[in-house]
Amino acid sequence: MRKTRRALLLAVIFLSLGGVAYKVSDVMRQMRKAAIKDPVAVLDAMPEALLHIKDFHRAKIENGRKVWELFGDEADYLKDKREAVIKKPRFLYYDKKDEAAETSADSAHVYLNEKELERLELKGSVRVAMKGYVLTSELANYLPAKEQILLPNRTQVVGEGISMEGASMEVELEGKKIRMVRDVKTKIEPEKLANKKSKAANGAKVGG
């Protein structure tokens, strides 16, 4: 009799756990489907137990085009403040030609408004890679409304045959333009620069 009761009790427990597992997997499945369309709504819909996220990934799709992607080793979402803190973030911005500018850092602070990403602040060992240039600094802010990355601290830019430093820097993501601000220092290596131009010219001939 005792064995029968114990077996029934274990069966009830397993069924209950199975129901919980199904519900959690169902929630996760729905979140994955909605994440691409509205990443902010997905974060708001998360139950308390899911506010710490491993292998964080969110993306924004606009008119069928991927605008940006944000990855991280892990993230904590502060639901009441509509903010998220991400460890080891990797942020990719895609222009209308689908060319990516990639930014990485030690950590990121995500600020959300009622509808979407308002600002992304990246701190520590900031690295921006775009069009053959690498920008390094300690702080960067991505402003979606202006399609800009602002680097308010001293920043260095390195490319083939050229390196520059400035007190701060502005990056126009769509136009792929870099603007140095104040105390600009430039170092040019003519031979490397000439090789780069030669490669570009040969590439254009082959492509034509």
C-alpha positions in Angstrom: 0.0 0.0 0.0 2.8 2.4 1.0 4.7 1.6 -2.2 1.5 2.3 -4.3 1.0 5.7 -2.5 4.7 6.5 -3.0 4.5 5.7 -6.7 1.4 7.8 -7.1 3.0 10.7 -5.2 6.2 10.5 -7.4 4.0 10.4 -10.5 2.1 13.6 -9.4 5.4 15.4 -8.7 6.9 14.4 -12.1 3.7 15.5 -13.9 3.8 18.9 -12.0 7.5 19.4 -12.9 6.7 18.4 -16.5 3.9 21.0 -16.6 6.3 23.7 -15.3 9.0 22.8 -17.8 6.5 22.9 -20.6 5.3 26.3 -19.5 8.8 27.7 -19.3 9.8 26.3 -22.7 6.5 27.7 -24.2 7.3 31.2 -22.8 10.9 31.0 -24.2 9.5 29.9 -27.6 7.1 32.8 -27.7 9.9 35.2 -26.6 12.2 34.1 -29.4 9.5 34.7 -32.0 8.8 38.2 -30.7 12.4 39.2 -30.0 13.2 40.2 -33.5 10.0 42.3 -34.0 10.1 44.1 -30.6 13.1 43.5 -28.4 11.8 46.0 -25.7 8.4 44.3 -25.4 10.1 40.9 -24.9 12.2 42.2 -22.0 9.1 43.8 -20.4 7.2 40.5 -20.7 9.8 38.4 -18.9 8.9 36.9 -15.6 11.1 37.8 -12.6 13.0 34.5 -12.8 14.2 35.3 -16.3 15.6 38.8 -15.6 19.2 37.4 -15.6 19.9 36.2 -19.1 22.8 34.1 -20.3 24.1 34.4 -23.9 22.1 37.6 -24.4 21.1 38.5 -28.0 18.6 41.1 -29.3 18.1 42.6 -32.8 16.1 45.3 -34.4 14.4 44.6 -37.8 12.9 47.5 -39.7 11.0 47.0 -43.0 12.6 43.6 -43.4 16.1 45.0 -42.9 18.3 44.2 -39.9 19.3 47.6 -38.3 21.4 46.4 -35.3 22.3 43.4 -33.2 23.4 43.2 -29.6 25.2 40.2 -28.1 26.5 39.7 -24.6 27.9 36.9 -22.4 25.1 37.7 -19.9 22.7 40.5 -19.0 20.7 41.8 -16.0 17.4 43.6 -16.9 16.3 46.3 -14.4 12.6 46.1 -15.2 11.5 49.1 -13.1 14.1 51.3 -14.6 13.8 49.9 -18.2 17.6 49.5 -18.3 19.9 46.5 -18.9 23.5 45.9 -17.9 25.4 43.6 -20.2 28.8 41.9 -19.8 31.2 41.6 -22.7 28.8 43.2 -25.2 29.2 43.1 -29.0 27.1 45.6 -30.9 26.7 45.5 -34.7 25.1 48.3 -36.7 24.1 47.6 -40.4 23.9 50.4 -42.9 21.5 50.3 -45.9 24.2 48.4 -47.9 24.2 45.8 -45.2 27.8 46.6 -44.2 28.4 46.3 -40.5 30.3 48.5 -38.0 31.1 46.4 -34.9 31.7 47.8 -31.4 32.8 45.7 -28.4 33.6 46.6 -24.8 33.9 45.3 -21.3 30.3 46.2 -20.3 27.3 48.1 -21.7 24.4 49.9 -20.2 21.2 49.8 -22.3 18.6 52.6 -21.8 15.1 52.0 -23.2 12.2 54.3 -23.8 8.5 53.2 -24.2 9.1 51.8 -27.7 12.8 50.9 -28.3 16.5 51.5 -27.6 17.1 55.1 -26.6 20.9 54.9 -25.9 23.6 52.4 -25.5 26.6 53.2 -23.3 29.7 51.0 -23.7 32.6 51.1 -21.2 36.1 49.8 -20.9 38.4 48.7 -23.7 35.9 50.1 -26.3 36.8 49.0 -29.9 34.9 50.1 -33.0 35.8 48.4 -36.3 34.5 49.8 -39.6 35.8 50.2 -43.2 39.3 48.9 -42.4 39.7 51.3 -39.5 39.8 50.4 -35.8 38.9 53.0 -33.1 39.8 52.5 -29.5 38.8 54.4 -26.4 37.3 53.9 -22.9 33.8 55.1 -23.4 31.3 55.2 -26.3 27.6 56.1 -26.7 25.4 54.8 -29.5 22.5 57.2 -30.3 19.9 55.5 -32.5 18.0 58.7 -33.3 21.1 60.2 -34.9 22.7 57.0 -36.1 25.9 58.1 -34.4 28.5 56.7 -32.0 30.0 59.4 -29.8 33.4 58.7 -28.1 33.7 61.6 -25.6 37.2 60.6 -24.2 40.5 60.5 -26.0 40.3 58.2 -29.0 42.8 56.6 -31.4 42.1 55.6 -35.0 44.3 53.1 -36.8 44.2 52.1 -40.4 46.6 50.8 -43.0 49.3 53.5 -43.2 47.6 56.1 -41.0 46.9 56.6 -37.3 45.2 59.6 -35.6 44.3 60.7 -32.1 41.8 63.2 -30.8 40.3 64.5 -27.6 37.0 63.0 -28.7 35.4 61.6 -31.8 32.0 61.3 -33.6 31.2 58.4 -36.0 28.4 58.8 -38.6 27.3 55.1 -39.0 25.2 55.4 -42.1 27.8 57.5 -44.0 30.8 55.8 -42.4 32.4 59.2 -41.6 34.7 59.9 -38.7 35.1 63.3 -37.2 38.0 64.1 -34.8 37.4 66.8 -32.2 40.2 68.9 -30.7 43.9 68.2 -30.1 44.2 66.0 -33.2 47.5 64.2 -33.9 48.1 62.4 -37.1 50.8 59.9 -38.1 51.2 58.8 -41.8 53.3 56.0 -43.2 53.6 56.9 -46.9 54.7 53.4 -48.1 51.8 51.6 -46.4 49.4 54.2 -47.6 50.6 53.9 -51.1 50.3 50.1 -50.9 46.7 50.5 -49.7 45.8 52.8 -52.7 47.5 50.4 -55.1 45.5 47.4 -53.7 42.3 49.4 -54.0 43.1 50.4 -57.6 43.9 46.8 -58.6 40.8 45.6 -56.9 38.7 48.1 -58.9 40.3 47.0 -62.2 39.7 43.3 -61.5 36.1 44.0 -60.4 35.5 46.0 -63.5 
